[in-house]
Amino acid sequence: MSDRSSIRIVRSTPQTAASQTSRLLLLGVNHTTAPIAVRERLAIPTHRLADATRTLADQPGIREALILSTCNRVEILTVQDGLEDGPGAETDAFQSGPQAPTLSVIRFLNEYLQIRATDIEPHVYEFREREAIRHLFRVASSLDSMVVGEPQILGQVKQSWTVGREVGAVKSMLDPLLQRAFSVAKKVRTETQIGNTTVSVASVAAELARKIFGSLDGKTVLLVGAGKMSDLTARHLIQQGATMLLVSNRTESRAQAIADALRTPSITTGVIPLDQLHQQTHRADIIITSTGAGQIFTPENARALLQRRKNRPVFFIDIAVPRDVAPAVNKLEGCFVYDIDDLQQVAIQNKAVRNREAEAAESIVTREVARYSDRISQAPVTESIKELLLGAEAVRQQEIARINQQLSRQPLTPEQLAAVERLTKSLTGKLLHPQIAALREMAADRESDD
């Protein structure tokens, strides 16, 4: 989990001139650093993700970009020009004054989401280079999630990666990095039991509903929103004993599809048209919302709901970001509202079992970060050696072609030409060996210094 110390800039020593001009920066907030009131202002809905990613990638100095926006985090990963270390590298990003790379992201947040730097200053964490890689691997492996080990986050990272590739924002540096993150997440799932002892946000919501009533038998549950989270929550509610489920959604056919899929001889389901939502909400004892469309339930709606229910209590579980239920609804007698941050308290229970597996998963991440970082640090040297060899080979081929042209009247026999090939290749290799060895030695010296 992130803590306040992670809000400080984490930087690596520059490896080579090439690596100084194209480096990683990750800026974000999550459930441990920012309350839901802040996260919902930064949240980018799925239908705007492509446009937002494209706009971010168009910011000055940004070569590649990816945006991850979920109910528990909003993170921006970029490859930028000129991320240089300098005085104040260990100071807080905002307190020391945002530097150029950070300013590009701040400018995007300000222009695209109308968010001022001062509004998010206490909540932002910033990682660079190796630490940015580590954070990404931990996020994809669900080690930084509210519920450690939950499976949804990997799919959300993959969705952001897909969108980034489609709009041309994820290219030669972020693409292999993301693919390695997926590989690490798979390794964590395969080599540990972290996924076998976990619960998702959906299952936490269902567990909370059961604890509220003691039993869900005979209770009616209304799902407002028909996305994947609603579907997962519905299935968990059925496992907890719910037998009556109502679904309401902007696209009624989607609501009907969920209702049809969940209906069995022992499970009764129904659909409420969205334009009739407030007229029929009183039928539900538990209302689980996940639309993220804004405040669907206001204090005025809630008062009318209580009157129709003859003051019988109603429980809201709001797993949407932005929130669907106005916080003021919780102040009304008879209304009990739990948002996504409240679910964290339920998730803390049973944490000891998950933590044992998380320790093993952290070891895997540490090894994979080291391997990938070593690969990146060696990349400029490898590229230099490749260019050196290609240049020498081009000169060798030119000289052989020149000799063949001079001897056009008496061309070399195949045996003689083969001998010349062997001789020139041998000479080229011997002449280049000291330079290649020196490049590799320089890279090794830098690695040991780091």
Kinemage of the C-alpha trace (Angstrom):
@kinemage 1
@onewidth
@group {chain A} dominant
@subgroup {mainchain}
@vectorlist {calphas} color= white
{ca met a 1} P 0.000 0.000 0.000
{ca ser a 2} L 1.167 3.544 -0.624
{ca asp a 3} L 1.768 5.863 2.302
{ca arg a 4} L 2.572 9.528 2.672
{ca ser a 5} L 6.239 8.889 1.975
{ca ser a 6} L 5.345 7.739 -1.519
{ca ile a 7} L 4.152 11.232 -2.387
{ca arg a 8} L 7.775 12.285 -2.657
{ca ile a 9} L 9.536 12.277 -6.003
{ca val a 10} L 11.463 9.067 -6.526
{ca arg a 11} L 14.205 9.384 -9.136
{ca ser a 12} L 16.923 7.193 -10.519
{ca thr a 13} L 20.399 8.326 -11.528
{ca pro a 14} L 20.609 8.925 -15.296
{ca gln a 15} L 22.166 5.934 -17.068
{ca thr a 16} L 23.185 7.397 -20.419
{ca ala a 17} L 22.639 10.432 -22.567
{ca ala a 18} L 19.947 8.531 -24.435
{ca ser a 19} L 18.050 7.621 -21.261
{ca gln a 20} L 18.062 11.243 -20.104
{ca thr a 21} L 15.956 12.313 -23.057
{ca ser a 22} L 13.185 9.749 -22.706
{ca arg a 23} L 12.103 8.742 -19.233
{ca leu a 24} L 9.156 7.551 -17.171
{ca leu a 25} L 6.960 9.664 -14.919
{ca leu a 26} L 3.926 8.381 -13.002
{ca leu a 27} L 1.603 10.788 -11.211
{ca gly a 28} L -1.534 9.725 -9.391
{ca val a 29} L -3.881 9.465 -6.435
{ca asn a 30} L -5.462 6.375 -4.931
{ca his a 31} L -7.684 5.213 -2.089
{ca thr a 32} L -4.868 5.528 0.464
{ca thr a 33} L -3.886 9.101 -0.413
{ca ala a 34} L -7.152 10.753 -1.479
{ca pro a 35} L -10.739 10.558 -0.213
{ca ile a 36} L -13.514 9.791 -2.638
{ca ala a 37} L -14.432 13.499 -2.825
{ca val a 38} L -11.071 14.106 -4.531
{ca arg a 39} L -10.985 10.921 -6.612
{ca glu a 40} L -14.398 11.526 -8.137
{ca arg a 41} L -13.252 14.920 -9.431
{ca leu a 42} L -10.325 13.263 -11.199
{ca ala a 43} L -12.242 10.238 -12.487
{ca ile a 44} L -12.381 9.835 -16.267
{ca pro a 45} L -15.305 7.695 -17.482
{ca thr a 46} L -14.664 4.943 -20.007
{ca his a 47} L -16.347 6.796 -22.875
{ca arg a 48} L -13.932 9.735 -22.435
{ca leu a 49} L -10.774 7.688 -21.905
{ca ala a 50} L -9.656 7.714 -25.551
{ca asp a 51} L -10.110 11.474 -25.911
{ca ala a 52} L -8.398 12.142 -22.577
{ca thr a 53} L -5.428 9.913 -23.459
{ca arg a 54} L -5.065 11.563 -26.861
{ca thr a 55} L -5.201 15.037 -25.273
{ca leu a 56} L -2.597 14.077 -22.676
{ca ala a 57} L -0.248 12.698 -25.340
{ca asp a 58} L -0.502 16.014 -27.206
{ca gln a 59} L 0.928 17.957 -24.242
{ca pro a 60} L 4.390 19.511 -24.850
{ca gly a 61} L 7.267 17.169 -24.060
{ca ile a 62} L 5.116 14.036 -23.714
{ca arg a 63} L 6.086 11.228 -26.095
{ca glu a 64} L 3.804 8.476 -24.802
{ca ala a 65} L 0.933 8.381 -22.314
{ca leu a 66} L -1.478 6.081 -20.504
{ca ile a 67} L -4.357 6.905 -18.127
{ca leu a 68} L -5.708 4.436 -15.562
{ca ser a 69} L -8.980 5.584 -13.990
{ca thr a 70} L -10.868 3.280 -11.609
{ca cys a 71} L -13.054 3.734 -8.557
{ca asn a 72} L -9.963 3.586 -6.340
{ca arg a 73} L -7.276 5.365 -8.358
{ca val a 74} L -6.478 7.787 -11.148
{ca glu a 75} L -2.923 7.446 -12.446
{ca ile a 76} L -1.130 9.038 -15.372
{ca leu a 77} L 1.942 7.292 -16.792
{ca thr a 78} L 4.013 9.191 -19.334
{ca val a 79} L 7.265 9.003 -21.258
{ca gln a 80} L 8.676 12.517 -21.405
{ca asp a 81} L 11.601 14.451 -22.794
{ca gly a 82} L 14.219 15.981 -20.530
{ca leu a 83} L 13.386 14.419 -17.147
{ca glu a 84} L 16.617 15.515 -15.523
{ca asp a 85} L 17.625 15.073 -11.889
{ca gly a 86} L 18.695 18.189 -10.107
{ca pro a 87} L 18.542 20.134 -6.849
{ca gly a 88} L 15.477 19.305 -4.815
{ca ala a 89} L 15.044 15.840 -6.303
{ca glu a 90} L 14.069 14.481 -2.906
{ca thr a 91} L 11.564 17.216 -2.095
{ca asp a 92} L 7.832 17.158 -2.521
{ca ala a 93} L 6.794 17.765 -6.121
{ca phe a 94} L 4.346 20.533 -5.381
{ca gln a 95} L 5.993 22.120 -2.369
{ca ser a 96} L 9.221 22.705 -4.302
{ca gly a 97} L 7.307 23.959 -7.311
{ca pro a 98} L 6.327 21.615 -10.135
{ca gln a 99} L 9.125 21.050 -12.652
{ca ala a 100} L 8.559 20.911 -16.404
{ca pro a 101} L 7.575 17.218 -16.703
{ca thr a 102} L 5.092 17.476 -13.840
{ca leu a 103} L 3.750 20.728 -15.254
{ca ser a 104} L 2.726 18.969 -18.463
{ca val a 105} L 0.499 16.621 -16.473
{ca ile a 106} L -0.757 19.417 -14.199
{ca arg a 107} L -1.640 21.470 -17.280
{ca phe a 108} L -3.608 18.523 -18.659
{ca leu a 109} L -5.556 18.087 -15.401
{ca asn a 110} L -6.274 21.792 -15.248
{ca glu a 111} L -7.420 22.129 -18.857
{ca tyr a 112} L -9.192 18.811 -19.283
{ca leu a 113} L -10.741 18.308 -15.835
{ca gln a 114} L -10.651 21.867 -14.486
{ca ile a 115} L -8.580 20.737 -11.494
{ca arg a 116} L -6.111 23.115 -9.857
{ca ala a 117} L -2.782 21.836 -8.525
{ca thr a 118} L -3.602 23.168 -5.062
{ca asp a 119} L -6.768 21.037 -4.971
{ca ile a 120} L -4.839 17.775 -5.243
{ca glu a 121} L -1.501 18.804 -3.701
{ca pro a 122} L -1.880 16.844 -0.427
{ca his a 123} L -2.955 13.659 -2.186
{ca val a 124} L -0.599 13.156 -5.155
{ca tyr a 125} L 2.215 10.631 -5.355
{ca glu a 126} L 4.915 10.764 -8.016
{ca phe a 127} L 7.272 8.024 -9.176
{ca arg a 128} L 10.043 8.054 -11.752
{ca glu a 129} L 12.017 5.421 -13.620
{ca arg a 130} L 12.584 2.214 -11.611
{ca glu a 131} L 10.041 3.187 -8.943
{ca ala a 132} L 7.457 3.939 -11.629
{ca ile a 133} L 8.046 0.460 -13.045
{ca arg a 134} L 7.703 -1.077 -9.579
{ca his a 135} L 4.467 0.785 -8.923
{ca leu a 136} L 2.978 -0.287 -12.254
{ca phe a 137} L 3.899 -3.941 -11.634
{ca arg a 138} L 2.345 -3.783 -8.137
{ca val a 139} L -0.848 -2.191 -9.449
{ca ala a 140} L -1.252 -4.767 -12.239
{ca ser a 141} L -0.619 -7.566 -9.732
{ca ser a 142} L -3.279 -6.137 -7.360
{ca leu a 143} L -0.753 -5.509 -4.586
{ca asp a 144} L -1.707 -1.827 -4.380
{ca ser a 145} L -5.471 -2.434 -4.459
{ca met a 146} L -7.922 -1.635 -1.682
{ca val a 147} L -8.590 -5.375 -1.613
{ca val a 148} L -5.215 -7.033 -2.212
{ca gly a 149} L -5.497 -9.726 -4.861
{ca glu a 150} L -8.769 -8.591 -6.447
{ca pro a 151} L -8.869 -9.583 -10.124
{ca gln a 152} L -10.602 -6.568 -11.704
{ca ile a 153} L -7.611 -4.209 -11.716
{ca leu a 154} L -5.631 -6.230 -14.291
{ca gly a 155} L -8.514 -5.979 -16.755
{ca gln a 156} L -8.735 -2.241 -16.126
{ca val a 157} L -5.002 -1.784 -16.814
{ca lys a 158} L -5.375 -3.818 -20.010
{ca gln a 159} L -8.289 -1.628 -21.084
{ca ser a 160} L -6.179 1.524 -20.591
{ca trp a 161} L -3.331 -0.110 -22.551
{ca thr a 162} L -5.680 -1.028 -25.407
{ca val a 163} L -7.094 2.499 -25.572
{ca gly a 164} L -3.598 3.987 -25.460
{ca arg a 165} L -2.471 1.835 -28.370
{ca glu a 166} L -5.584 2.621 -30.403
{ca val a 167} L -5.048 6.399 -30.138
{ca gly a 168} L -1.290 6.114 -30.764
{ca ala a 169} L -0.251 7.179 -27.247
{ca val a 170} L 1.302 3.839 -26.206
{ca lys a 171} L 4.295 3.078 -28.391
{ca ser a 172} L 7.826 1.714 -28.291
{ca met a 173} L 8.554 2.344 -24.604
{ca leu a 174} L 5.220 1.926 -22.825
{ca asp a 175} L 4.015 -1.002 -24.924
{ca pro a 176} L 6.730 -3.481 -23.846
{ca leu a 177} L 6.542 -2.121 -20.289
{ca leu a 178} L 2.798 -2.786 -20.076
{ca gln a 179} L 3.179 -6.227 -21.604
{ca arg a 180} L 5.818 -7.070 -19.010
{ca ala a 181} L 3.436 -5.818 -16.298
{ca phe a 182} L 0.796 -8.275 -17.546
{ca ser a 183} L 3.389 -11.056 -17.497
{ca val a 184} L 4.355 -10.205 -13.914
{ca ala a 185} L 0.692 -10.184 -12.842
{ca lys a 186} L 0.226 -13.628 -14.382
{ca lys a 187} L 3.338 -14.898 -12.599
{ca val a 188} L 2.014 -13.579 -9.278
{ca arg a 189} L -1.325 -15.360 -9.851
{ca thr a 190} L 0.397 -18.588 -10.887
{ca glu a 191} L 3.106 -18.763 -8.229
{ca thr a 192} L 1.127 -17.529 -5.196
{ca gln a 193} L -2.304 -18.143 -3.691
{ca ile a 194} L -3.116 -14.440 -3.498
{ca gly a 195} L -6.118 -14.801 -5.809
{ca asn a 196} L -7.587 -17.698 -3.835
{ca thr a 197} L -8.006 -15.812 -0.578
{ca thr a 198} L -9.208 -12.481 -1.846
{ca val a 199} L -12.474 -10.675 -2.316
{ca ser a 200} L -13.400 -8.032 -4.858
{ca val a 201} L -15.111 -4.721 -4.241
{ca ala a 202} L -18.300 -6.402 -5.455
{ca ser a 203} L -18.048 -9.220 -2.933
{ca val a 204} L -17.220 -6.746 -0.157
{ca ala a 205} L -20.393 -4.822 -1.031
{ca ala a 206} L -22.429 -8.031 -0.877
{ca glu a 207} L -20.867 -8.997 2.445
{ca leu a 208} L -21.682 -5.577 3.853
{ca ala a 209} L -25.309 -5.934 2.753
{ca arg a 210} L -25.536 -9.285 4.543
{ca lys a 211} L -23.990 -7.870 7.710
{ca ile a 212} L -26.430 -4.959 7.704
{ca phe a 213} L -29.475 -7.230 7.740
{ca gly a 214} L -28.039 -10.369 9.269
{ca ser a 215} L -29.672 -12.285 6.416
{ca leu a 216} L -30.625 -11.335 2.877
{ca asp a 217} L -33.436 -13.871 2.778
{ca gly a 218} L -36.643 -12.047 1.844
{ca lys a 219} L -34.848 -8.778 1.129
{ca thr a 220} L -35.119 -6.963 -2.191
{ca val a 221} L -31.963 -5.622 -3.792
{ca leu a 222} L -31.974 -2.943 -6.484
{ca leu a 223} L -28.962 -2.586 -8.791
{ca val a 224} L -28.743 0.860 -10.368
{ca gly a 225} L -26.282 0.492 -13.231
{ca ala a 226} L -25.750 -2.609 -15.336
{ca gly a 227} L -22.007 -2.698 -15.868
{ca lys a 228} L -19.569 -5.440 -14.943
{ca met a 229} L -19.457 -4.304 -11.319
{ca ser a 230} L -23.251 -4.544 -10.986
{ca asp a 231} L -23.259 -8.000 -12.529
{ca leu a 232} L -20.506 -9.181 -10.160
{ca thr a 233} L -22.259 -7.652 -7.171
{ca ala a 234} L -25.535 -9.341 -8.105
{ca arg a 235} L -23.878 -12.746 -8.259
{ca his a 236} L -22.259 -12.234 -4.877
{ca leu a 237} L -25.590 -11.119 -3.397
{ca ile a 238} L -27.186 -14.332 -4.621
{ca gln a 239} L -24.387 -16.302 -2.948
{ca gln a 240} L -25.181 -14.403 0.258
{ca gly a 241} L -28.839 -15.458 0.057
{ca ala a 242} L -30.671 -12.733 -1.884
{ca thr a 243} L -33.702 -14.039 -3.762
{ca met a 244} L -35.226 -10.839 -5.236
{ca leu a 245} L -33.190 -8.634 -7.572
{ca leu a 246} L -34.286 -5.536 -9.478
{ca val a 247} L -32.114 -3.889 -12.142
{ca ser a 248} L -32.295 -0.360 -13.538
{ca asn a 249} L -29.994 1.040 -16.195
{ca arg a 250} L -29.811 3.792 -18.796
{ca thr a 251} L -29.772 1.102 -21.502
{ca glu a 252} L -32.788 -0.979 -20.571
{ca ser a 253} L -31.782 -3.914 -22.783
{ca arg a 254} L -28.595 -4.279 -20.741
{ca ala a 255} L -30.616 -4.296 -17.513
{ca gln a 256} L -32.930 -6.900 -19.000
{ca ala a 257} L -29.970 -9.054 -20.036
{ca ile a 258} L -28.640 -9.115 -16.453
{ca ala a 259} L -32.084 -9.840 -15.045
{ca asp a 260} L -32.620 -12.695 -17.515
{ca ala a 261} L -29.185 -14.180 -16.858
{ca leu a 262} L -29.706 -14.211 -13.087
{ca arg a 263} L -33.287 -15.482 -13.035
{ca thr a 264} L -33.731 -19.056 -11.783
{ca pro a 265} L -36.617 -21.002 -10.203
{ca ser a 266} L -35.428 -19.742 -6.807
{ca ile a 267} L -34.296 -16.235 -7.896
{ca thr a 268} L -36.889 -13.640 -8.906
{ca thr a 269} L -35.636 -10.725 -10.990
{ca gly a 270} L -37.173 -7.662 -12.596
{ca val a 271} L -36.326 -4.476 -14.497
{ca ile a 272} L -37.203 -0.903 -13.548
{ca pro a 273} L -37.054 1.617 -16.424
{ca leu a 274} L -34.661 4.398 -15.504
{ca asp a 275} L -37.328 7.075 -16.004
{ca gln a 276} L -39.416 5.309 -13.345
{ca leu a 277} L -36.557 4.756 -10.927
{ca his a 278} L -37.638 7.168 -8.186
{ca gln a 279} L -41.265 6.038 -8.407
{ca gln a 280} L -40.311 2.386 -7.773
{ca thr a 281} L -37.168 2.588 -5.607
{ca his a 282} L -39.295 2.087 -2.472
{ca arg a 283} L -39.592 -1.608 -3.417
{ca ala a 284} L -35.923 -2.137 -2.490
{ca asp a 285} L -34.385 -2.653 0.948
{ca ile a 286} L -30.841 -2.413 -0.387
{ca ile a 287} L -29.848 -0.139 -3.267
{ca ile a 288} L -26.453 -0.743 -4.866
{ca thr a 289} L -25.387 1.950 -7.309
{ca ser a 290} L -22.481 1.844 -9.778
{ca thr a 291} L -23.282 4.252 -12.614
{ca gly a 292} L -20.792 7.057 -11.880
{ca ala a 293} L -23.252 9.407 -13.591
{ca gly a 294} L -23.416 11.866 -10.718
{ca gln a 295} L -25.843 12.259 -7.845
{ca ile a 296} L -28.848 10.178 -8.842
{ca phe a 297} L -30.085 10.120 -5.248
{ca thr a 298} L -30.385 13.513 -3.552
{ca pro a 299} L -31.784 14.284 -0.078
{ca glu a 300} L -35.099 15.239 -1.732
{ca asn a 301} L -35.284 11.863 -3.524
{ca ala a 302} L -34.391 10.068 -0.316
{ca arg a 303} L -37.115 11.821 1.738
{ca ala a 304} L -39.731 10.816 -0.839
{ca leu a 305} L -38.359 7.270 -0.788
{ca leu a 306} L -38.699 7.020 2.992
{ca gln a 307} L -42.294 8.253 2.828
{ca arg a 308} L -43.195 5.549 0.297
{ca arg a 309} L -41.490 2.942 2.470
{ca lys a 310} L -43.499 4.159 5.483
{ca asn a 311} L -40.228 5.060 7.192
{ca arg a 312} L -38.755 1.572 6.924
{ca pro a 313} L -34.958 1.992 6.663
{ca val a 314} L -33.156 1.784 3.343
{ca phe a 315} L -29.501 1.025 2.804
{ca phe a 316} L -27.391 2.469 -0.027
{ca ile a 317} L -24.125 0.877 -1.078
{ca asp a 318} L -22.554 3.326 -3.497
{ca ile a 319} L -19.634 1.753 -5.384
{ca ala a 320} L -19.573 4.458 -8.062
{ca val a 321} L -16.950 7.152 -8.619
{ca pro a 322} L -18.183 9.872 -8.971
{ca arg a 323} L -20.714 8.964 -6.264
{ca asp a 324} L -24.322 8.269 -7.201
{ca val a 325} L -25.655 9.070 -3.729
{ca ala a 326} L -25.242 12.564 -2.272
{ca pro a 327} L -23.324 12.394 1.038
{ca ala a 328} L -26.095 14.429 2.690
{ca val a 329} L -28.480 11.468 2.243
{ca asn a 330} L -26.631 9.721 5.062
{ca lys a 331} L -27.818 12.448 7.464
{ca leu a 332} L -31.468 11.501 7.008
{ca glu a 333} L -32.952 9.281 9.689
{ca gly a 334} L -33.671 5.910 8.131
{ca cys a 335} L -31.078 6.231 5.347
{ca phe a 336} L -27.743 4.502 5.685
{ca val a 337} L -25.139 5.213 2.992
{ca tyr a 338} L -21.889 3.324 2.454
{ca asp a 339} L -19.506 4.492 -0.268
{ca ile a 340} L -16.437 2.846 -1.760
{ca asp a 341} L -14.183 4.135 1.029
{ca asp a 342} L -16.436 2.563 3.656
{ca leu a 343} L -15.963 -0.775 1.906
{ca gln a 344} L -12.285 -0.587 2.755
{ca gln a 345} L -13.114 -1.216 6.397
{ca val a 346} L -14.799 -4.485 5.455
{ca ala a 347} L -11.857 -5.410 3.234
{ca ile a 348} L -9.393 -5.003 6.127
{ca gln a 349} L -10.908 -8.064 7.790
{ca asn a 350} L -9.246 -11.334 6.814
{ca lys a 351} L -6.251 -9.321 5.698
{ca ala a 352} L -3.688 -11.491 7.508
{ca val a 353} L -4.236 -14.443 5.167
{ca arg a 354} L -3.852 -12.253 2.081
{ca asn a 355} L -0.757 -10.565 3.489
{ca arg a 356} L 1.146 -13.862 3.705
{ca glu a 357} L 0.588 -14.434 0.011
{ca ala a 358} L 1.258 -10.762 -0.725
{ca glu a 359} L 4.767 -11.101 0.721
{ca ala a 360} L 5.548 -13.828 -1.794
{ca ala a 361} L 4.017 -11.712 -4.557
{ca glu a 362} L 6.146 -8.698 -3.549
{ca ser a 363} L 9.286 -10.833 -3.930
{ca ile a 364} L 8.245 -11.733 -7.475
{ca val a 365} L 7.641 -8.073 -8.305
{ca thr a 366} L 11.038 -7.070 -6.875
{ca arg a 367} L 12.843 -9.631 -9.055
{ca glu a 368} L 10.917 -8.634 -12.166
{ca val a 369} L 11.536 -4.922 -11.590
{ca ala a 370} L 15.273 -5.581 -11.347
{ca arg a 371} L 15.253 -7.637 -14.554
{ca tyr a 372} L 13.298 -5.086 -16.528
{ca ser a 373} L 15.305 -2.139 -15.172
{ca asp a 374} L 18.549 -3.905 -16.121
{ca arg a 375} L 17.173 -4.450 -19.608
{ca ile a 376} L 16.306 -0.755 -19.945
{ca ser a 377} L 19.689 0.389 -18.602
{ca gln a 378} L 21.486 -1.844 -21.102
{ca ala a 379} L 19.291 -0.814 -24.029
{ca pro a 380} L 21.298 2.318 -25.046
{ca val a 381} L 24.582 0.323 -24.991
{ca thr a 382} L 23.029 -2.509 -26.962
{ca glu a 383} L 21.727 -0.013 -29.513
{ca ser a 384} L 25.159 1.636 -29.789
{ca ile a 385} L 26.847 -1.731 -30.378
{ca lys a 386} L 24.214 -2.630 -32.952
{ca glu a 387} L 24.765 0.654 -34.822
{ca leu a 388} L 28.550 0.155 -34.681
{ca leu a 389} L 28.293 -3.340 -36.146
{ca leu a 390} L 25.830 -2.269 -38.836
{ca gly a 391} L 28.067 0.637 -39.841
{ca ala a 392} L 31.141 -1.579 -40.054
{ca glu a 393} L 29.259 -4.181 -42.086
{ca ala a 394} L 28.066 -1.514 -44.521
{ca val a 395} L 31.666 -0.340 -45.049
{ca arg a 396} L 32.858 -3.955 -45.509
{ca gln a 397} L 30.185 -4.633 -48.132
{ca gln a 398} L 31.029 -1.404 -49.964
{ca glu a 399} L 34.725 -2.345 -50.130
{ca ile a 400} L 33.979 -5.843 -51.397
{ca ala a 401} L 31.677 -4.385 -54.055
{ca arg a 402} L 34.412 -1.920 -55.056
{ca ile a 403} L 37.004 -4.701 -55.385
{ca asn a 404} L 34.578 -6.838 -57.409
{ca gln a 405} L 34.014 -3.905 -59.746
{ca gln a 406} L 37.766 -3.393 -60.190
{ca leu a 407} L 38.178 -7.077 -60.942
{ca ser a 408} L 35.175 -7.232 -63.254
{ca arg a 409} L 37.355 -8.465 -66.138
{ca gln a 410} L 38.824 -11.200 -63.978
{ca pro a 411} L 36.186 -11.798 -61.232
{ca leu a 412} L 37.048 -13.771 -58.134
{ca thr a 413} L 36.101 -17.405 -58.086
{ca pro a 414} L 33.461 -18.507 -55.555
{ca glu a 415} L 36.224 -20.005 -53.411
{ca gln a 416} L 38.247 -16.768 -53.501
{ca leu a 417} L 35.166 -14.659 -52.744
{ca ala a 418} L 34.349 -16.885 -49.742
{ca ala a 419} L 37.928 -16.463 -48.494
{ca val a 420} L 37.659 -12.668 -48.797
{ca glu a 421} L 34.361 -12.759 -46.902
{ca arg a 422} L 35.924 -14.730 -44.053
{ca leu a 423} L 38.988 -12.496 -43.948
{ca thr a 424} L 37.103 -9.184 -43.918
{ca lys a 425} L 34.600 -10.393 -41.308
{ca ser a 426} L 37.444 -11.580 -39.088
{ca leu a 427} L 39.292 -8.267 -39.453
{ca thr a 428} L 36.129 -6.266 -38.755
{ca gly a 429} L 35.386 -8.271 -35.614
{ca lys a 430} L 38.922 -7.916 -34.271
{ca leu a 431} L 39.048 -4.180 -34.996
{ca leu a 432} L 35.695 -3.558 -33.298
{ca his a 433} L 36.277 -5.807 -30.307
{ca pro a 434} L 38.068 -3.189 -28.151
{ca gln a 435} L 35.344 -0.609 -28.776
{ca ile a 436} L 32.526 -3.053 -27.997
{ca ala a 437} L 34.313 -4.253 -24.859
{ca ala a 438} L 34.772 -0.634 -23.730
{ca leu a 439} L 31.074 0.140 -24.219
{ca arg a 440} L 30.055 -2.905 -22.186
{ca glu a 441} L 32.559 -2.049 -19.457
{ca met a 442} L 31.233 1.514 -19.229
{ca ala a 443} L 27.669 0.175 -18.873
{ca ala a 444} L 28.785 -2.247 -16.138
{ca asp a 445} L 30.585 0.569 -14.280
{ca arg a 446} L 27.444 2.734 -14.342
{ca glu a 447} L 25.360 -0.189 -13.087
{ca ser a 448} L 27.730 -0.813 -10.155
{ca asp a 449} L 27.776 2.907 -9.300
{ca asp a 450} L 23.968 2.880 -9.101
